[in-house]
């Protein structure tokens, strides 16, 4: 699974939305059997963003006010369990008013189980927000509103719940869209099917072997530039790129005393593209995730991954370029109502020129970190403040930038 890192400052303008979504889980987890299975609420946040457009050497900044509606459901129906969490945000800029937008986040899941050993999960999620203004990868930075939407649907079925051996089959569909035509190359849709066998030789160790097959499409991948005699301008020529990827995964899960869990994946991966300008990829990919709870108040999560662009944190069209990504997150409960959290992440990419294409982003290093403080005044009222910083170092000068933001968000939940 790809590491889910933070991308700044493309999401800096949605700081309030991010903070509200991150705190949704707290009220739900606090529910008891006699509590209402649903919640509704609202949020209001103010943030200051530096270098809004991620320009090299620029100091453009702005203030953003975000107002949101929150809602969710957590209900058990016999053996089934339904969960829904959503947020809708209205984001208003003080100076760059053409960037005003509405963002949203929606998560749904159904855990189902039969009377026998058959169980599974059906889930869906959808997000919309402003896209990165300086995404790199051969695209010039843009200075206009560009909305990004990501959708994902998953279905998982497993045979064997409390048994030593488990067979799991799954399907997922992912798609990504942008409103700016300059980002056509980053739009894609793909379907993935998987089948695996998992064994539990010991109570705290789980081993797995699985095969995955992915089939996807880039509807408009740029392949060149042509002169249009009607408009007397040069235009980008696009073509459809169909790609296929096959993976054989070896996975492990090792739990130590309930305070430490280590998950690993090593895969042999191969990708084939229909376009000649994109090289095929064949190599080893993988990931490591470690959860550690040294005390009841302190927890850490460390993730590391090596994968192609489409399956990594950045999710670009670079099916032939390997990204190395790591992320470290931690949280500490200062008191029963006050908690501190921090996160740092980095992803690096190296590649040689594609066949017939000039070298873009031969070196591309992104780093980000943030710190936040959350105060839960009561079960339904909370206030969070956060500082974020992101930077990129690239072999292409126009992709180099540094940006930061800070702000606070208040949230009220009614049950």
C-alpha positions as CSV (number, residue, x, y, z in Angstrom):
1,X,0.0,0.0,0.0
2,X,1.3,3.5,-0.8
3,X,2.3,5.8,2.0
4,X,-0.3,8.5,2.6
5,X,1.9,11.6,3.1
6,X,0.9,15.2,3.4
7,X,1.2,17.4,0.3
8,X,1.9,21.1,1.0
9,X,1.0,23.8,0.2
10,X,-1.5,22.4,-2.4
11,X,-3.6,21.5,0.7
12,X,-2.4,24.5,2.8
13,X,-5.4,26.5,1.6
14,X,-7.6,23.6,3.0
15,X,-5.8,23.6,6.4
16,X,-9.1,23.9,8.2
17,X,-10.6,21.0,6.1
18,X,-7.6,18.8,6.8
19,X,-7.7,19.5,10.5
20,X,-11.5,18.9,10.7
21,X,-11.2,15.6,8.9
22,X,-8.3,14.5,11.1
23,X,-10.3,15.1,14.2
24,X,-13.5,13.3,13.0
25,X,-12.5,10.0,14.4
26,X,-12.2,11.2,18.0
27,X,-15.9,11.8,18.6
28,X,-16.9,8.6,16.9
29,X,-14.4,6.4,18.9
30,X,-15.7,8.0,22.1
31,X,-19.2,6.7,21.5
32,X,-20.7,4.1,23.9
33,X,-23.4,1.6,23.3
34,X,-26.1,4.0,24.6
35,X,-24.8,6.9,22.5
36,X,-26.5,8.0,19.2
37,X,-25.0,6.2,16.2
38,X,-24.7,9.4,14.2
39,X,-23.2,12.9,14.6
40,X,-23.4,16.3,12.9
41,X,-21.4,19.4,13.4
42,X,-19.5,22.3,12.0
43,X,-16.0,23.8,11.9
44,X,-14.5,27.3,11.4
45,X,-10.9,27.9,10.7
46,X,-8.5,30.7,9.8
47,X,-5.0,30.1,8.3
48,X,-2.2,32.2,6.8
49,X,-0.5,30.7,3.7
50,X,2.9,31.8,2.4
51,X,3.9,31.2,-1.3
52,X,0.4,30.2,-2.4
53,X,1.4,29.3,-5.9
54,X,4.7,27.5,-4.9
55,X,6.8,29.8,-7.1
56,X,10.6,29.7,-6.9
57,X,11.8,32.6,-4.8
58,X,8.3,34.1,-4.5
59,X,6.8,35.5,-1.4
60,X,3.1,35.6,-2.4
61,X,0.9,35.0,0.7
62,X,-2.7,35.1,1.7
63,X,-5.2,34.4,4.5
64,X,-7.9,31.8,4.1
65,X,-11.2,31.4,6.1
66,X,-12.7,27.9,5.9
67,X,-16.2,27.1,7.2
68,X,-17.4,23.5,7.1
69,X,-20.2,21.0,7.9
70,X,-19.4,17.6,9.4
71,X,-21.4,14.4,9.7
72,X,-21.1,10.7,10.2
73,X,-22.7,7.4,11.1
74,X,-21.3,4.4,13.1
75,X,-23.9,1.7,13.4
76,X,-23.8,-2.1,14.0
77,X,-26.6,-4.1,12.4
78,X,-26.2,-7.6,13.7
79,X,-23.0,-9.0,12.2
80,X,-22.7,-6.0,9.9
81,X,-21.0,-2.7,10.7
82,X,-21.7,0.5,8.8
83,X,-19.5,3.6,9.0
84,X,-19.8,7.0,7.2
85,X,-17.7,10.1,7.7
86,X,-17.9,13.3,5.7
87,X,-17.0,17.0,5.6
88,X,-17.8,19.8,3.3
89,X,-15.7,23.0,3.4
90,X,-16.1,26.5,1.9
91,X,-12.7,28.1,1.5
92,X,-12.4,31.9,1.0
93,X,-9.2,33.7,0.2
94,X,-8.6,37.3,1.3
95,X,-6.6,38.4,-1.8
96,X,-6.7,35.6,-4.4
97,X,-10.4,35.4,-4.6
98,X,-10.4,33.5,-7.9
99,X,-9.1,30.6,-5.8
100,X,-12.2,30.4,-3.6
101,X,-13.5,26.9,-3.7
102,X,-15.6,24.2,-2.0
103,X,-13.7,21.1,-0.9
104,X,-15.1,17.9,0.5
105,X,-14.1,14.5,1.9
106,X,-16.3,11.4,2.1
107,X,-15.6,7.9,3.6
108,X,-18.0,5.0,3.7
109,X,-17.4,1.4,4.7
110,X,-19.5,-1.8,5.3
111,X,-17.9,-4.6,7.2
112,X,-20.0,-7.8,6.6
113,X,-19.9,-11.3,7.9
114,X,-21.9,-14.5,7.3
115,X,-22.7,-17.3,9.7
116,X,-19.7,-19.2,8.4
117,X,-16.1,-18.2,7.9
118,X,-16.9,-15.7,5.0
119,X,-16.5,-12.0,5.7
120,X,-15.3,-8.9,3.9
121,X,-15.5,-5.1,3.5
122,X,-17.1,-2.8,0.9
123,X,-15.7,0.8,1.0
124,X,-15.7,4.0,-1.0
125,X,-14.0,7.4,-0.6
126,X,-14.0,10.6,-2.5
127,X,-12.0,13.9,-2.1
128,X,-12.0,17.2,-3.9
129,X,-9.6,20.1,-3.2
130,X,-7.3,22.6,-4.9
131,X,-4.5,20.8,-6.8
132,X,-0.7,21.5,-6.5
133,X,0.1,24.7,-8.4
134,X,3.7,23.5,-9.0
135,X,3.5,19.7,-9.5
136,X,6.7,19.4,-11.6
137,X,7.1,16.3,-13.8
138,X,7.6,18.4,-16.9
139,X,4.6,20.7,-16.4
140,X,5.1,24.5,-16.0
141,X,3.7,25.9,-12.7
142,X,0.2,27.4,-13.3
143,X,-1.3,30.4,-11.6
144,X,-5.0,29.6,-11.8
145,X,-7.7,27.7,-10.0
146,X,-7.3,23.9,-10.6
147,X,-9.5,21.4,-8.8
148,X,-8.4,17.8,-8.1
149,X,-10.8,15.0,-7.5
150,X,-9.8,11.5,-6.3
151,X,-12.2,8.5,-6.1
152,X,-11.6,5.0,-4.9
153,X,-13.9,2.0,-4.5
154,X,-12.9,-1.3,-2.9
155,X,-14.3,-4.7,-2.3
156,X,-12.6,-7.4,-0.2
157,X,-13.8,-10.9,0.7
158,X,-12.0,-13.4,2.9
159,X,-12.6,-17.1,3.7
160,X,-11.5,-18.0,7.1
161,X,-11.7,-15.6,10.1
162,X,-10.4,-17.4,13.2
163,X,-8.5,-20.1,11.2
164,X,-4.8,-20.5,10.7
165,X,-5.2,-20.1,6.9
166,X,-7.1,-17.4,5.1
167,X,-7.9,-16.8,1.4
168,X,-8.5,-13.2,0.4
169,X,-9.7,-11.8,-2.9
170,X,-10.1,-8.1,-3.7
171,X,-11.0,-5.5,-6.3
172,X,-10.4,-1.8,-6.4
173,X,-11.1,1.1,-8.8
174,X,-9.3,4.4,-8.6
175,X,-9.6,7.5,-10.7
176,X,-8.1,11.0,-10.6
177,X,-9.4,14.1,-12.5
178,X,-8.4,17.8,-12.8
179,X,-10.2,20.8,-14.1
180,X,-7.1,22.4,-15.7
181,X,-6.1,20.9,-19.1
182,X,-2.4,21.4,-18.3
183,X,-2.8,18.5,-15.9
184,X,-4.4,16.1,-18.4
185,X,-1.3,13.8,-18.1
186,X,-2.0,13.2,-14.4
187,X,-5.6,12.1,-14.9
188,X,-6.1,8.4,-14.9
189,X,-8.4,5.5,-14.1
190,X,-7.4,2.0,-13.1
191,X,-8.8,-1.3,-11.8
192,X,-6.9,-3.8,-9.7
193,X,-7.7,-7.4,-8.8
194,X,-5.9,-9.5,-6.2
195,X,-5.9,-13.0,-4.8
196,X,-3.8,-14.1,-1.8
197,X,-3.2,-16.8,0.7
198,X,-2.3,-15.9,4.3
199,X,-1.1,-18.1,7.1
200,X,-0.8,-17.5,10.9
201,X,1.9,-19.9,12.1
202,X,2.0,-18.2,15.4
203,X,-0.4,-15.9,17.3
204,X,1.6,-12.8,16.6
205,X,2.9,-13.6,13.1
206,X,1.0,-13.5,9.8
207,X,2.6,-14.3,6.4
208,X,1.0,-13.8,3.0
209,X,1.6,-14.5,-0.7
210,X,-0.6,-12.6,-3.2
211,X,-0.9,-11.8,-6.9
212,X,-2.2,-8.5,-8.2
213,X,-3.1,-7.4,-11.7
214,X,-3.8,-3.8,-12.6
215,X,-5.2,-2.4,-15.8
216,X,-5.4,1.4,-16.3
217,X,-5.6,4.2,-18.8
218,X,-4.3,7.8,-19.2
219,X,-6.9,9.3,-21.6
220,X,-4.8,12.3,-22.7
221,X,-1.0,11.8,-22.2
222,X,1.1,14.5,-24.0
223,X,3.3,13.0,-26.8
224,X,4.5,16.2,-28.6
225,X,3.7,19.7,-29.9
226,X,2.1,20.6,-33.3
227,X,1.4,23.8,-35.1
228,X,-2.3,24.6,-35.6
229,X,-2.7,26.6,-38.9
230,X,-6.2,27.7,-38.0
231,X,-5.2,29.4,-34.7
232,X,-1.6,30.0,-35.7
233,X,-0.4,28.6,-32.3
234,X,1.4,25.5,-31.1
235,X,-0.7,23.0,-29.3
236,X,0.0,19.9,-27.2
237,X,-0.7,16.6,-29.0
238,X,-2.1,13.9,-26.7
239,X,-2.7,10.2,-27.1
240,X,-4.2,7.4,-25.0
241,X,-1.8,5.3,-22.9
242,X,-3.1,2.0,-21.7
243,X,-1.0,0.3,-19.1
244,X,-0.9,-3.0,-17.3
245,X,0.9,-3.9,-14.1
246,X,1.5,-7.3,-12.5
247,X,2.8,-7.7,-8.9
248,X,3.7,-10.8,-6.8
249,X,3.6,-9.8,-3.1
250,X,5.2,-11.3,-0.1
251,X,3.8,-9.7,3.1
252,X,4.4,-10.1,6.8
253,X,2.7,-8.8,10.0
254,X,4.5,-9.2,13.3
255,X,2.9,-8.0,16.6
256,X,5.0,-7.7,19.8
257,X,3.1,-7.7,23.0
258,X,0.4,-5.4,21.7
259,X,2.7,-2.4,21.8
260,X,4.5,-2.8,18.5
261,X,3.3,-4.0,15.1
262,X,5.5,-4.3,12.0
263,X,4.1,-4.7,8.5
264,X,6.2,-5.4,5.4
265,X,5.7,-6.0,1.7
266,X,8.2,-7.0,-0.9
267,X,6.9,-7.2,-4.5
268,X,8.2,-8.1,-7.9
269,X,6.5,-5.6,-10.2
270,X,6.3,-5.2,-13.9
271,X,4.5,-2.4,-15.9
272,X,3.8,-2.3,-19.6
273,X,2.7,0.9,-21.5
274,X,1.1,1.2,-24.9
275,X,2.9,4.4,-25.7
276,X,6.5,4.1,-26.9
277,X,7.5,7.4,-25.2
278,X,7.0,5.7,-21.9
279,X,9.5,3.0,-20.9
280,X,8.2,-0.2,-19.4
281,X,9.2,-0.8,-15.8
282,X,10.4,-4.0,-14.1
283,X,11.9,-4.2,-10.7
284,X,11.4,-4.7,-7.0
285,X,9.0,-2.5,-5.0
286,X,7.9,-2.7,-1.4
287,X,7.0,-1.0,1.9
288,X,7.5,-1.1,5.6
289,X,5.2,0.2,8.3
290,X,5.9,0.2,12.1
291,X,3.4,1.2,14.8
292,X,4.9,1.6,18.3
293,X,3.1,2.6,21.5
294,X,5.8,2.8,24.1
295,X,3.4,4.3,26.7
296,X,-0.4,4.8,26.9
297,X,0.1,8.5,26.1
298,X,2.8,8.3,23.4
299,X,2.6,6.6,19.9
300,X,4.7,6.5,16.8
301,X,4.2,5.5,13.2
302,X,7.0,5.0,10.7
303,X,6.4,4.2,7.0
304,X,8.8,3.6,4.2
305,X,8.0,2.7,0.6
306,X,9.8,2.3,-2.8
307,X,7.4,2.2,-5.7
308,X,6.5,3.8,-9.1
309,X,4.8,7.2,-9.2
310,X,1.2,6.0,-9.6
311,X,1.4,3.8,-6.5
312,X,3.4,6.2,-4.4
313,X,2.4,9.1,-2.3
314,X,2.7,11.6,-5.2
315,X,0.6,9.5,-7.6
316,X,2.0,10.9,-10.8
317,X,2.0,9.4,-14.3
318,X,5.6,8.3,-13.8
319,X,5.0,4.5,-14.1
320,X,8.6,4.0,-15.0
321,X,10.2,6.2,-12.3
322,X,10.8,4.9,-8.8
323,X,10.0,7.1,-5.8
324,X,11.5,6.5,-2.3
325,X,9.2,7.8,0.4
326,X,9.3,7.9,4.2
327,X,7.1,9.3,6.8
328,X,7.3,9.6,10.6
329,X,4.3,10.6,12.7
330,X,3.8,10.8,16.4
331,X,1.3,12.0,19.0
332,X,1.5,12.6,22.7
333,X,-1.3,13.1,25.2
334,X,-0.1,16.0,27.4
335,X,-3.3,15.8,29.5
336,X,-6.7,14.2,29.2
337,X,-7.8,17.0,27.0
338,X,-4.6,18.4,25.4
339,X,-2.6,16.4,22.7
340,X,0.4,17.2,20.7
341,X,1.1,15.7,17.2
342,X,3.9,16.0,14.7
343,X,4.7,14.6,11.3
344,X,7.7,14.7,8.9
345,X,7.8,13.2,5.4
346,X,10.1,13.0,2.3
347,X,9.9,11.6,-1.1
348,X,12.7,11.4,-3.6
349,X,12.8,10.5,-7.3
350,X,15.6,9.8,-9.8
351,X,15.2,8.9,-13.5
352,X,16.9,8.9,-16.9
353,X,15.3,10.3,-20.0
354,X,12.4,8.4,-21.5
355,X,12.8,7.3,-25.1
356,X,12.7,10.3,-27.4
357,X,11.8,12.7,-24.5
358,X,14.0,15.3,-22.8
359,X,15.0,14.7,-19.2
360,X,12.5,16.2,-16.8
361,X,13.0,16.1,-13.0
362,X,16.1,14.0,-13.2
363,X,16.3,14.9,-9.5
364,X,13.3,15.7,-7.4
365,X,13.3,15.8,-3.6
366,X,10.2,16.9,-1.6
367,X,10.2,17.3,2.2
368,X,7.4,18.4,4.6
369,X,6.8,18.6,8.3
370,X,4.1,19.9,10.6
371,X,3.3,20.2,14.3
372,X,-0.1,20.7,15.9
373,X,-1.8,21.1,19.2
374,X,-5.4,19.9,19.9
375,X,-7.5,20.9,22.9
376,X,-10.7,18.9,23.5
377,X,-12.7,21.2,25.7
378,X,-15.5,18.7,25.9
379,X,-16.7,15.6,24.1
380,X,-18.2,17.7,21.2
381,X,-16.0,20.9,21.3
382,X,-12.4,21.1,20.2
383,X,-9.8,23.6,19.0
384,X,-6.7,22.8,17.0
385,X,-3.7,24.9,15.9
386,X,-1.1,23.7,13.4
387,X,2.0,24.8,11.6
388,X,3.1,23.3,8.2
389,X,6.2,23.7,6.1
390,X,7.1,22.1,2.7
391,X,9.9,22.5,0.3
392,X,11.3,21.0,-2.9
393,X,14.8,20.7,-4.3
394,X,14.9,19.8,-8.0
395,X,17.3,19.8,-10.9
396,X,14.8,22.1,-12.7
397,X,15.0,25.6,-11.2
398,X,11.4,26.5,-11.7
399,X,10.3,23.6,-9.5
400,X,12.3,24.7,-6.5
401,X,10.2,26.3,-3.7
402,X,9.6,26.7,0.0
403,X,6.2,27.3,1.6
404,X,4.6,27.4,5.0
405,X,1.3,28.0,6.7
406,X,-0.2,28.3,10.2
407,X,-3.7,28.6,11.6
408,X,-6.4,27.3,13.9
409,X,-9.7,25.5,13.5
410,X,-12.6,25.2,16.0
411,X,-15.0,22.3,15.8
412,X,-18.4,21.6,17.4
413,X,-20.1,18.2,17.2
414,X,-23.7,17.3,18.1
415,X,-24.8,13.7,18.7
